[in-house]
């Protein structure tokens, strides 16, 4: 019971963080990067999205 409550709480915190993010408009450079070197799978696509959302370079 405690484990399921902890999982639900953790998922709700992560979900609220994802909902709070505003959509990111891709710049010209990001569009070129995605065209010349497209993400190779879901993990890389998610990584790029996180980097762009947090301005990580």
Secondary structure, DSSP 8 states (H G I E B T S, - for coil): -HHHHHHHHHHHHHHHHHHHS------HHHHHHHHHS---SHHHHHHHHHHHHTT--
